[in-house]
Amino acid sequence: MNALSGEQFVSGEELAKQAGISRTAISKHIDSLEDYGVEIFSVKGKGYKLANPVSLIDEDQLTRSLNNRCFYFNELPSTNAFLLKHVNELASGDICIAEYQSAGRGRRGRSWVSPYGCHLYCSMYWKLEQGMAQASGLSLVVACSLVKVLQNFGIEDLGVKWPNDIYLNNKKLAGVLIEMSGQADSECHLVVGIGINISMSQSQGDKIDQAWSDLSANPSCPGKTELAIALQKQLHQDFSTFELQGLTAFLDRWQQVDVFLGKQVKLLMGDNQIDGICRGIDESGAILLETDEGIKTFVGGEISLRSTS
């Protein structure tokens, strides 16, 4: 992979020599990389090179830098699914990272485009002693954590879209999927999955049904390993604060980056549409809309937010 990361094309013959395999085997490896969503330029007489940079996690640096356990894989169906399968063996703050997810998921069962090595696919485990009821609003905390980490790296023009999408230059940069198991009023296992676009190829981007952004053109773009380390530490800190103070401690942080705050919006709930002005969120994480009937709160599964403009 490193041999293809430079500015110049590399011939199949040279790749075969470096890898100690035949040119036919190189051709098969190139085809398999494309199956994993890695776009490769191939020019007859010149050879190959990556269309977009691919950066892999430095596992040694990752494990040295964090106090929690780090599960790192080249390929997994889903980092969330892996942690959910092992909740009884985990401690709060343990993370799982994969370079490729064959069954990555977003909210509402949508697939998450997960080309190999191009983005950060990370999940973190947390145990809530007071049960699922305590988790209300936690997805908004995750969004605040992500924004703070990226801002600390010098990335600007960030925003959040209720309930937990992260935007860069008004295009989706990252998403969050929280899954739980346990009881409503006793011990609850929580897994927080995060996908951050780092270097999206156009062919992969064409599979996404909304405007997207990535970090590749940003001069402040951090290394993927450094980003993963900073994210785990920020989530650990913010989750500890959330357990003690609830969402109240994060209302100001959310309001500062809410992309729809004060704007005319429409809220879609199944076949119903509610029009109003976004007035932020309440202490439970519900969205506040100023309607003709006054300010109302909305929360729940099939809700999406769209600007009327």
NUKOL-83867 format. One record per atom (N, C-alpha, C): residue in three letters; x, y, z. Coordinates in steps of 0.2 Angstrom, whole numbers, padded with zeros to 4 digits, always signed. Example, Ala and Ser with C-alpha at 12.3 -4.5 7.8 and 13.67 -1.06 7.14 Angstrom:
<recs>
ALA+0066-0028+0039/ALA+0062-0022+0039/ALA+0066-0016+0039/SER+0064-0011+0035/SER+0068-0005+0036/SER+0064+0000+0039/
</recs>
This chain:
<recs>
MET+0004-0006+0000/MET+0000+0000+0000/MET+0004+0006+0000/ASN+0010+0006+0004/ASN+0014+0012+0004/ASN+0017+0014-0002/ALA+0019+0008-0006/ALA+0022+0009-0013/ALA+0017+0013-0018/LEU+0011+0013-0017/LEU+0006+0016-0021/LEU+0004+0023-0019/SER+0007+0025-0013/SER+0005+0032-0010/SER+0008+0038-0012/GLY+0013+0037-0016/GLY+0017+0043-0019/GLY+0014+0046-0025/GLU+0017+0052-0027/GLU+0015+0056-0032/GLU+0015+0052-0039/GLN+0021+0048-0040/GLN+0022+0045-0046/GLN+0019+0038-0047/PHE+0018+0036-0053/PHE+0015+0029-0054/PHE+0021+0024-0053/VAL+0019+0018-0051/VAL+0024+0013-0050/VAL+0022+0007-0054/SER+0026+0004-0058/SER+0025-0001-0062/SER+0023-0007-0059/GLY+0019-0012-0062/GLY+0018-0018-0060/GLY+0024-0022-0058/GLU+0029-0021-0063/GLU+0035-0025-0062/GLU+0039-0023-0055/GLU+0039-0016-0054/GLU+0042-0014-0048/GLU+0039-0016-0042/LEU+0032-0016-0042/LEU+0028-0018-0036/LEU+0029-0026-0035/ALA+0030-0030-0040/ALA+0031-0037-0040/ALA+0038-0038-0037/LYS+0043-0034-0039/LYS+0049-0035-0036/LYS+0050-0033-0029/GLN+0046-0028-0027/GLN+0046-0025-0020/GLN+0043-0031-0015/ALA+0037-0034-0018/ALA+0033-0038-0014/ALA+0036-0045-0014/GLY+0040-0047-0019/GLY+0043-0054-0020/GLY+0038-0058-0023/ILE+0033-0056-0027/ILE+0028-0060-0030/ILE+0028-0059-0037/SER+0023-0062-0041/SER+0023-0062-0048/SER+0019-0055-0050/ARG+0019-0053-0056/ARG+0015-0048-0059/ARG+0008-0049-0059/THR+0007-0056-0060/THR+0000-0058-0060/THR-0003-0058-0053/ALA+0001-0059-0048/ALA-0002-0059-0041/ALA-0003-0051-0039/ILE+0001-0047-0042/ILE+0001-0040-0041/ILE-0006-0038-0044/SER-0008-0040-0050/SER-0014-0038-0053/SER-0020-0040-0049/LYS-0019-0046-0046/LYS-0025-0049-0042/LYS-0026-0045-0036/HIS-0020-0043-0033/HIS-0020-0038-0027/HIS-0023-0032-0028/ILE-0022-0029-0034/ILE-0025-0022-0036/ILE-0032-0023-0036/ASP-0034-0028-0040/ASP-0042-0030-0040/ASP-0045-0030-0034/SER-0042-0034-0029/SER-0045-0035-0022/SER-0045-0028-0018/LEU-0040-0024-0019/LEU-0040-0017-0016/LEU-0046-0013-0018/GLU-0048-0014-0025/GLU-0053-0010-0028/GLU-0060-0013-0025/ASP-0060-0019-0024/ASP-0066-0022-0021/ASP-0067-0020-0014/TYR-0062-0017-0010/TYR-0062-0015-0004/TYR-0063-0007-0004/GLY-0065-0004-0010/GLY-0067+0003-0010/GLY-0061+0007-0011/VAL-0055+0005-0012/VAL-0049+0009-0013/VAL-0048+0010-0021/GLU-0049+0016-0022/GLU-0048+0018-0030/GLU-0041+0019-0032/ILE-0039+0015-0037/ILE-0032+0015-0039/ILE-0032+0017-0047/PHE-0028+0022-0048/PHE-0027+0024-0055/PHE-0022+0019-0059/SER-0024+0017-0064/SER-0020+0012-0068/SER-0019+0014-0075/VAL-0013+0016-0077/VAL-0011+0018-0084/VAL-0007+0014-0087/LYS-0008+0011-0093/LYS-0004+0007-0097/LYS+0003+0010-0098/GLY+0008+0006-0097/GLY+0015+0009-0098/GLY+0017+0013-0092/LYS+0013+0015-0088/LYS+0015+0019-0082/LYS+0015+0015-0075/GLY+0009+0011-0075/GLY+0008+0007-0068/GLY+0002+0010-0064/TYR+0003+0010-0058/TYR-0002+0011-0053/TYR+0000+0016-0048/LYS-0006+0020-0046/LYS-0005+0024-0040/LYS-0012+0025-0037/LEU-0012+0027-0030/LEU-0018+0028-0027/LEU-0021+0034-0029/ALA-0028+0034-0030/ALA-0032+0040-0032/ALA-0032+0045-0026/ASN-0033+0042-0020/ASN-0033+0046-0014/ASN-0029+0043-0009/PRO-0026+0047-0004/PRO-0022+0044+0001/PRO-0025+0039+0005/VAL-0021+0034+0007/VAL-0024+0029+0012/VAL-0019+0029+0018/SER-0022+0030+0024/SER-0017+0030+0030/SER-0020+0025+0035/LEU-0015+0021+0038/LEU-0017+0016+0042/LEU-0015+0017+0049/ILE-0019+0015+0054/ILE-0018+0016+0061/ILE-0011+0013+0063/ASP-0007+0017+0067/ASP-0001+0014+0070/ASP-0003+0011+0077/GLU-0004+0004+0076/GLU-0006+0001+0082/GLU-0002+0001+0088/ASP+0004+0001+0087/ASP+0009+0002+0093/ASP+0008+0009+0097/GLN+0008+0014+0093/GLN+0006+0021+0095/GLN+0000+0021+0099/LEU-0005+0018+0096/LEU-0012+0018+0099/LEU-0012+0015+0106/THR-0009+0009+0106/THR-0010+0006+0112/THR-0005+0009+0118/ARG+0000+0012+0116/ARG+0005+0015+0120/ARG+0002+0022+0123/SER-0003+0025+0119/SER-0005+0031+0121/SER-0012+0031+0125/LEU-0015+0025+0126/LEU-0021+0025+0129/LEU-0021+0020+0135/ASN-0025+0022+0140/ASN-0025+0017+0146/ASN-0030+0011+0145/ASN-0034+0012+0141/ASN-0039+0007+0140/ASN-0037+0002+0134/ARG-0040-0004+0134/ARG-0039-0008+0129/ARG-0041-0006+0122/CYS-0037-0007+0117/CYS-0038-0006+0110/CYS-0038-0012+0106/PHE-0044-0013+0103/PHE-0045-0019+0098/PHE-0044-0016+0091/TYR-0039-0018+0087/TYR-0038-0016+0081/TYR-0038-0021+0076/PHE-0042-0020+0070/PHE-0042-0025+0065/PHE-0041-0022+0058/ASN-0039-0026+0054/ASN-0038-0024+0047/ASN-0045-0024+0044/GLU-0050-0029+0046/GLU-0056-0029+0043/GLU-0061-0032+0048/LEU-0067-0030+0048/LEU-0072-0032+0053/LEU-0079-0031+0049/PRO-0084-0035+0051/PRO-0091-0033+0048/PRO-0093-0026+0051/SER-0092-0025+0058/SER-0094-0019+0061/SER-0090-0018+0068/THR-0087-0013+0069/THR-0084-0011+0076/THR-0089-0011+0081/ASN-0095-0009+0080/ASN-0100-0009+0085/ASN-0102-0016+0087/ALA-0103-0020+0082/ALA-0105-0027+0083/ALA-0100-0031+0087/PHE-0094-0029+0085/PHE-0089-0033+0089/PHE-0089-0031+0097/LEU-0090-0025+0098/LEU-0090-0023+0105/LEU-0096-0026+0109/LEU-0102-0025+0105/LEU-0108-0028+0108/LEU-0108-0035+0110/LYS-0104-0039+0106/LYS-0103-0046+0107/LYS-0099-0048+0113/HIS-0095-0043+0115/HIS-0090-0044+0121/HIS-0091-0039+0127/VAL-0097-0037+0127/VAL-0098-0032+0133/VAL-0096-0034+0140/ASN-0097-0040+0141/ASN-0096-0043+0148/ASN-0088-0043+0149/GLU-0084-0042+0144/GLU-0077-0043+0145/GLU-0074-0036+0145/LEU-0078-0031+0144/LEU-0075-0024+0143/LEU-0075-0019+0149/ALA-0071-0014+0149/ALA-0071-0009+0154/ALA-0073-0002+0150/SER-0076+0002+0153/SER-0078+0009+0150/SER-0072+0012+0147/GLY-0073+0014+0141/GLY-0067+0017+0138/GLY-0063+0013+0133/ASP-0065+0006+0133/ASP-0061+0002+0128/ASP-0064+0003+0121/ILE-0060+0003+0116/ILE-0061+0005+0109/ILE-0060-0001+0104/CYS-0063-0001+0099/CYS-0062-0005+0093/CYS-0061-0001+0087/ILE-0056-0002+0083/ILE-0055+0001+0077/ILE-0054-0004+0071/ALA-0057-0002+0065/ALA-0056-0007+0059/ALA-0054-0002+0053/GLU-0050-0005+0049/GLU-0048-0001+0043/GLU-0053-0002+0038/TYR-0057-0007+0038/TYR-0063-0009+0034/TYR-0068-0012+0037/GLN-0075-0010+0036/GLN-0081-0013+0038/GLN-0085-0015+0033/SER-0086-0022+0033/SER-0090-0025+0027/SER-0097-0024+0028/ALA-0099-0022+0034/ALA-0106-0021+0036/ALA-0107-0015+0040/GLY-0104-0009+0038/GLY-0104-0003+0042/GLY-0111-0001+0042/ARG-0114+0002+0047/ARG-0121+0005+0048/ARG-0121+0012+0050/GLY-0126+0015+0048/GLY-0127+0022+0051/GLY-0134+0022+0054/ARG-0137+0028+0056/ARG-0143+0028+0059/ARG-0149+0025+0054/ARG-0154+0023+0057/ARG-0160+0020+0054/ARG-0158+0014+0049/GLY-0153+0011+0051/GLY-0151+0005+0047/GLY-0148+0006+0040/ARG-0146+0013+0039/ARG-0143+0014+0033/ARG-0136+0011+0033/SER-0133+0010+0027/SER-0126+0007+0026/SER-0122+0013+0027/TRP-0116+0012+0030/TRP-0111+0017+0030/TRP-0105+0016+0025/VAL-0104+0020+0020/VAL-0098+0018+0016/VAL-0092+0018+0019/SER-0088+0012+0019/SER-0082+0011+0023/SER-0076+0009+0018/PRO-0074+0013+0014/PRO-0068+0010+0010/PRO-0062+0009+0014/TYR-0058+0004+0012/TYR-0052+0002+0016/TYR-0047+0008+0018/GLY-0046+0009+0024/GLY-0040+0013+0026/GLY-0041+0021+0025/CYS-0047+0023+0022/CYS-0048+0030+0020/CYS-0051+0034+0025/HIS-0054+0031+0030/HIS-0058+0035+0035/HIS-0056+0032+0042/LEU-0059+0035+0047/LEU-0058+0032+0054/LEU-0065+0029+0056/TYR-0065+0022+0057/TYR-0071+0019+0059/TYR-0069+0016+0066/CYS-0072+0019+0071/CYS-0071+0018+0078/CYS-0077+0017+0083/SER-0077+0012+0087/SER-0082+0012+0092/SER-0079+0012+0099/MET-0083+0014+0104/MET-0081+0014+0111/MET-0086+0011+0116/TYR-0084+0008+0120/TYR-0089+0005+0125/TYR-0089+0009+0132/TRP-0095+0009+0134/TRP-0096+0013+0141/TRP-0102+0009+0145/LYS-0101+0008+0151/LYS-0106+0005+0155/LYS-0110+0011+0159/LEU-0116+0011+0159/LEU-0120+0016+0163/LEU-0124+0012+0168/GLU-0122+0014+0174/GLU-0124+0010+0180/GLU-0132+0011+0181/GLN-0134+0017+0179/GLN-0141+0018+0181/GLN-0146+0016+0175/GLY-0143+0013+0170/GLY-0148+0010+0165/GLY-0149+0015+0159/MET-0153+0012+0154/MET-0154+0016+0148/MET-0157+0022+0149/ALA-0161+0023+0154/ALA-0164+0030+0155/ALA-0159+0035+0156/GLN-0153+0033+0158/GLN-0148+0038+0159/GLN-0145+0041+0153/ALA-0146+0037+0147/ALA-0142+0038+0141/ALA-0146+0044+0137/SER-0151+0046+0139/SER-0155+0052+0136/SER-0151+0058+0134/GLY-0150+0059+0128/GLY-0146+0065+0126/GLY-0138+0063+0125/LEU-0136+0057+0126/LEU-0129+0056+0125/LEU-0127+0056+0118/SER-0131+0055+0113/SER-0128+0056+0106/SER-0126+0063+0105/LEU-0129+0068+0108/LEU-0128+0075+0107/LEU-0121+0076+0110/VAL-0119+0073+0116/VAL-0113+0073+0119/VAL-0107+0071+0115/VAL-0109+0065+0111/VAL-0104+0063+0107/VAL-0102+0068+0101/ALA-0107+0071+0098/ALA-0106+0076+0093/ALA-0102+0082+0096/CYS-0103+0084+0102/CYS-0099+0089+0105/CYS-0092+0087+0106/SER-0091+0081+0108/SER-0084+0078+0109/SER-0080+0078+0102/LEU-0084+0076+0097/LEU-0081+0076+0090/LEU-0079+0083+0088/VAL-0083+0087+0089/VAL-0082+0094+0087/VAL-0076+0097+0091/LYS-0076+0096+0097/LYS-0070+0099+0101/LYS-0064+0096+0099/VAL-0063+0089+0098/VAL-0057+0086+0096/VAL-0055+0089+0089/LEU-0059+0090+0084/LEU-0057+0093+0078/LEU-0055+0100+0078/GLN-0058+0104+0083/GLN-0057+0111+0084/GLN-0050+0111+0087/ASN-0048+0107+0091/ASN-0042+0107+0095/ASN-0036+0106+0090/PHE-0038+0102+0084/PHE-0033+0101+0079/PHE-0032+0107+0074/GLY-0037+0112+0075/GLY-0036+0118+0071/GLY-0041+0118+0065/ILE-0046+0113+0065/ILE-0051+0113+0060/ILE-0057+0118+0061/GLU-0058+0122+0056/GLU-0064+0127+0057/GLU-0070+0125+0053/ASP-0075+0129+0054/ASP-0081+0129+0050/ASP-0085+0122+0051/LEU-0085+0120+0057/LEU-0088+0114+0060/LEU-0095+0116+0062/GLY-0099+0111+0062/GLY-0106+0112+0065/GLY-0109+0105+0066/VAL-0115+0105+0070/VAL-0118+0099+0072/VAL-0126+0100+0070/LYS-0128+0095+0067/LYS-0135+0094+0065/LYS-0139+0089+0070/TRP-0144+0091+0073/TRP-0147+0087+0078/TRP-0150+0081+0074/PRO-0149+0075+0077/PRO-0146+0074+0084/PRO-0139+0073+0085/ASN-0135+0071+0080/ASN-0128+0069+0081/ASN-0124+0069+0075/ASP-0126+0072+0069/ASP-0122+0073+0063/ASP-0117+0079+0064/ILE-0111+0078+0061/ILE-0106+0083+0062/ILE-0104+0085+0055/TYR-0104+0092+0054/TYR-0104+0095+0047/TYR-0097+0099+0047/LEU-0094+0099+0041/LEU-0089+0103+0039/LEU-0091+0107+0033/ASN-0091+0114+0033/ASN-0093+0118+0027/ASN-0100+0116+0025/ASN-0104+0115+0030/ASN-0111+0113+0028/ASN-0112+0107+0025/LYS-0107+0102+0025/LYS-0108+0095+0022/LYS-0106+0090+0027/LYS-0109+0084+0027/LYS-0108+0080+0032/LYS-0101+0077+0032/LEU-0098+0077+0038/LEU-0091+0075+0039/LEU-0091+0068+0043/ALA-0095+0068+0048/ALA-0095+0062+0052/ALA-0102+0060+0055/GLY-0103+0054+0057/GLY-0109+0051+0059/GLY-0108+0047+0065/VAL-0114+0046+0069/VAL-0113+0043+0076/VAL-0119+0038+0076/LEU-0117+0032+0078/LEU-0122+0027+0079/LEU-0121+0024+0086/ILE-0127+0025+0091/ILE-0126+0022+0098/ILE-0131+0016+0098/GLU-0128+0011+0101/GLU-0132+0005+0102/GLU-0131+0003+0109/MET-0137+0000+0112/MET-0137-0002+0119/MET-0140-0009+0120/SER-0138-0012+0126/SER-0141-0018+0128/SER-0141-0018+0136/GLY-0146-0021+0139/GLY-0146-0020+0146/GLY-0153-0019+0148/GLN-0154-0015+0154/GLN-0161-0014+0157/GLN-0162-0006+0157/ALA-0168-0004+0157/ALA-0170+0003+0158/ALA-0168+0006+0164/ASP-0168+0002+0170/ASP-0167+0005+0176/ASP-0161+0002+0180/SER-0157-0002+0177/SER-0151-0005+0180/SER-0145-0005+0175/GLU-0140-0009+0176/GLU-0134-0009+0172/GLU-0135-0009+0165/CYS-0132-0005+0161/CYS-0133-0004+0154/CYS-0127-0004+0150/HIS-0126-0008+0145/HIS-0120-0008+0141/HIS-0121-0003+0134/LEU-0117+0001+0133/LEU-0117+0006+0128/LEU-0111+0006+0123/VAL-0113+0006+0117/VAL-0107+0006+0112/VAL-0109+0012+0107/VAL-0104+0016+0106/VAL-0104+0022+0102/VAL-0100+0021+0096/GLY-0103+0021+0090/GLY-0099+0020+0084/GLY-0098+0027+0081/ILE-0093+0028+0078/ILE-0091+0035+0075/ILE-0088+0033+0068/GLY-0090+0036+0063/GLY-0087+0036+0057/GLY-0085+0043+0055/ILE-0078+0045+0053/ILE-0076+0051+0051/ILE-0073+0051+0044/ASN-0075+0055+0039/ASN-0072+0055+0033/ASN-0066+0058+0033/ILE-0061+0055+0031/ILE-0054+0058+0030/ILE-0052+0059+0023/SER-0052+0054+0019/SER-0050+0055+0012/SER-0055+0051+0008/MET-0060+0054+0005/MET-0065+0051+0001/MET-0064+0051-0006/SER-0064+0046-0010/SER-0063+0046-0017/SER-0070+0048-0020/GLN-0070+0050-0026/GLN-0076+0052-0029/GLN-0080+0046-0031/SER-0077+0041-0033/SER-0082+0035-0034/SER-0085+0032-0028/GLN-0082+0033-0022/GLN-0085+0031-0016/GLN-0090+0036-0014/GLY-0089+0043-0015/GLY-0093+0048-0013/GLY-0099+0048-0017/ASP-0099+0045-0023/ASP-0105+0045-0027/ASP-0110+0040-0024/LYS-0108+0036-0020/LYS-0113+0031-0017/LYS-0117+0034-0011/ILE-0115+0040-0009/ILE-0118+0043-0003/ILE-0124+0048-0006/ASP-0130+0047-0003/ASP-0135+0051-0005/ASP-0136+0058-0002/GLN-0131+0061+0000/GLN-0131+0068+0003/GLN-0124+0071+0002/ALA-0124+0078+0003/ALA-0118+0081+0002/ALA-0113+0079+0008/TRP-0107+0078+0006/TRP-0102+0075+0011/TRP-0096+0080+0010/SER-0092+0079+0016/SER-0085+0082+0016/SER-0080+0077+0019/ASP-0074+0079+0018/ASP-0069+0075+0022/ASP-0063+0080+0024/LEU-0058+0077+0027/LEU-0053+0081+0030/LEU-0047+0082+0025/SER-0047+0079+0019/SER-0041+0078+0015/SER-0038+0085+0013/ALA-0042+0089+0012/ALA-0040+0096+0009/ALA-0038+0101+0014/ASN-0040+0099+0021/ASN-0039+0104+0026/ASN-0032+0104+0029/PRO-0028+0109+0029/PRO-0021+0110+0031/PRO-0020+0108+0038/SER-0026+0108+0042/SER-0025+0105+0049/SER-0027+0098+0050/CYS-0028+0094+0045/CYS-0030+0087+0045/CYS-0025+0083+0049/PRO-0027+0080+0055/PRO-0023+0076+0059/PRO-0021+0070+0056/GLY-0016+0066+0059/GLY-0015+0059+0057/GLY-0021+0055+0060/LYS-0022+0050+0057/LYS-0028+0045+0059/LYS-0027+0043+0066/THR-0021+0041+0067/THR-0019+0038+0074/THR-0020+0043+0079/GLU-0017+0049+0078/GLU-0018+0055+0083/GLU-0025+0057+0084/LEU-0029+0057+0078/LEU-0036+0058+0079/LEU-0040+0053+0083/ALA-0038+0047+0082/ALA-0042+0041+0086/ALA-0040+0042+0094/ILE-0034+0043+0095/ILE-0031+0044+0102/ILE-0035+0050+0105/ALA-0035+0056+0102/ALA-0038+0062+0105/ALA-0046+0061+0106/LEU-0049+0057+0101/LEU-0056+0056+0102/LEU-0058+0052+0107/GLN-0054+0046+0108/GLN-0055+0042+0114/GLN-0054+0046+0121/LYS-0049+0050+0121/LYS-0048+0053+0128/LYS-0054+0058+0129/GLN-0056+0062+0124/GLN-0061+0067+0124/GLN-0068+0064+0126/LEU-0069+0058+0123/LEU-0076+0054+0124/LEU-0075+0052+0132/HIS-0070+0049+0134/HIS-0069+0047+0141/HIS-0070+0052+0146/GLN-0068+0058+0144/GLN-0068+0064+0149/GLN-0076+0066+0149/ASP-0079+0067+0143/ASP-0085+0070+0142/ASP-0091+0065+0145/PHE-0090+0058+0144/PHE-0094+0053+0147/PHE-0094+0054+0154/SER-0088+0054+0157/SER-0088+0055+0164/SER-0092+0061+0167/THR-0091+0067+0163/THR-0094+0073+0165/THR-0102+0072+0164/PHE-0104+0068+0159/PHE-0111+0067+0158/PHE-0114+0063+0163/GLU-0111+0058+0166/GLU-0113+0054+0171/GLU-0115+0058+0177/LEU-0111+0063+0179/LEU-0111+0067+0185/LEU-0116+0073+0184/GLN-0116+0076+0178/GLN-0120+0082+0177/GLN-0126+0082+0172/GLY-0126+0076+0168/GLY-0131+0076+0163/GLY-0129+0080+0157/LEU-0134+0081+0152/LEU-0133+0085+0146/LEU-0133+0092+0148/THR-0135+0095+0154/THR-0134+0102+0155/THR-0127+0105+0154/ALA-0122+0100+0156/ALA-0115+0103+0155/ALA-0113+0104+0148/PHE-0117+0102+0143/PHE-0115+0102+0136/PHE-0120+0107+0132/LEU-0125+0110+0135/LEU-0130+0114+0131/LEU-0126+0120+0128/ASP-0122+0123+0131/ASP-0118+0129+0128/ASP-0114+0127+0123/ARG-0110+0121+0123/ARG-0106+0119+0118/ARG-0110+0117+0112/TRP-0116+0114+0113/TRP-0120+0112+0107/TRP-0123+0118+0104/GLN-0125+0123+0108/GLN-0128+0129+0105/GLN-0123+0133+0101/GLN-0116+0133+0103/GLN-0111+0137+0099/GLN-0110+0134+0092/VAL-0112+0128+0091/VAL-0110+0125+0084/VAL-0117+0122+0081/ASP-0123+0123+0083/ASP-0129+0121+0080/ASP-0130+0124+0074/VAL-0130+0121+0068/VAL-0130+0124+0062/VAL-0137+0126+0060/PHE-0142+0124+0064/PHE-0149+0126+0062/PHE-0152+0131+0068/LEU-0148+0133+0073/LEU-0151+0137+0078/LEU-0153+0144+0075/GLY-0159+0145+0077/GLY-0162+0152+0075/GLY-0165+0152+0067/LYS-0164+0146+0064/LYS-0166+0146+0057/LYS-0173+0142+0056/GLN-0177+0144+0051/GLN-0183+0141+0049/GLN-0182+0134+0047/VAL-0185+0129+0050/VAL-0184+0122+0048/VAL-0190+0118+0047/LYS-0190+0112+0045/LYS-0196+0108+0045/LYS-0193+0101+0048/LEU-0197+0098+0052/LEU-0196+0092+0056/LEU-0200+0087+0053/LEU-0197+0081+0050/LEU-0201+0076+0047/LEU-0202+0070+0052/MET-0208+0068+0053/MET-0209+0063+0058/MET-0214+0058+0054/GLY-0211+0053+0051/GLY-0215+0049+0047/GLY-0218+0053+0041/ASP-0225+0053+0041/ASP-0229+0056+0036/ASP-0230+0063+0038/ASN-0228+0065+0044/ASN-0230+0072+0047/ASN-0224+0076+0046/GLN-0226+0083+0045/GLN-0221+0088+0045/GLN-0223+0094+0049/ILE-0218+0096+0053/ILE-0219+0102+0058/ILE-0214+0107+0056/ASP-0217+0113+0054/ASP-0213+0119+0053/ASP-0212+0123+0059/GLY-0206+0126+0059/GLY-0205+0131+0065/GLY-0197+0134+0064/ILE-0196+0137+0070/ILE-0189+0140+0070/ILE-0185+0136+0076/CYS-0179+0133+0074/CYS-0175+0129+0079/CYS-0173+0134+0084/ARG-0175+0132+0090/ARG-0172+0135+0096/ARG-0168+0131+0101/GLY-0164+0127+0098/GLY-0159+0123+0101/GLY-0162+0116+0104/ILE-0159+0114+0110/ILE-0161+0108+0113/ILE-0163+0109+0120/ASP-0166+0104+0123/ASP-0168+0105+0131/ASP-0163+0100+0134/GLU-0164+0100+0141/GLU-0159+0096+0145/GLU-0160+0088+0144/SER-0165+0086+0140/SER-0165+0079+0139/SER-0162+0077+0132/GLY-0161+0083+0128/GLY-0158+0082+0121/GLY-0164+0082+0116/ALA-0170+0084+0118/ALA-0175+0085+0113/ALA-0174+0092+0109/ILE-0176+0092+0103/ILE-0176+0098+0099/ILE-0181+0103+0101/LEU-0180+0109+0101/LEU-0185+0114+0103/LEU-0187+0118+0096/LEU-0193+0118+0095/LEU-0196+0121+0089/LEU-0201+0126+0091/GLU-0200+0133+0088/GLU-0205+0138+0089/GLU-0210+0138+0084/THR-0216+0136+0085/THR-0221+0135+0080/THR-0227+0140+0081/ASP-0232+0140+0077/ASP-0237+0145+0078/ASP-0241+0143+0085/GLU-0240+0138+0088/GLU-0243+0136+0094/GLU-0238+0137+0100/GLY-0233+0140+0099/GLY-0228+0141+0104/GLY-0222+0136+0103/ILE-0217+0136+0108/ILE-0212+0131+0108/ILE-0213+0124+0110/LYS-0212+0120+0106/LYS-0213+0113+0107/LYS-0207+0108+0107/THR-0207+0103+0110/THR-0201+0098+0110/THR-0202+0092+0106/PHE-0197+0090+0103/PHE-0198+0083+0099/PHE-0192+0079+0100/VAL-0193+0073+0101/VAL-0188+0068+0101/VAL-0190+0061+0099/GLY-0185+0057+0096/GLY-0187+0050+0095/GLY-0184+0048+0088/GLY-0186+0042+0086/GLY-0183+0038+0081/GLY-0183+0041+0074/GLU-0189+0042+0071/GLU-0189+0043+0064/GLU-0190+0051+0063/ILE-0186+0055+0066/ILE-0186+0062+0065/ILE-0180+0064+0061/SER-0181+0068+0056/SER-0175+0071+0053/SER-0176+0079+0052/LEU-0171+0082+0051/LEU-0171+0090+0051/LEU-0169+0092+0045/ARG-0172+0097+0041/ARG-0170+0099+0035/ARG-0172+0107+0035/SER-0167+0111+0032/SER-0168+0118+0031/SER-0173+0119+0026/THR-0178+0123+0027/THR-0183+0125+0023/THR-0180+0129+0017/SER-0174+0132+0017/SER-0171+0135+0012/SER-0167+0131+0008/
</recs>
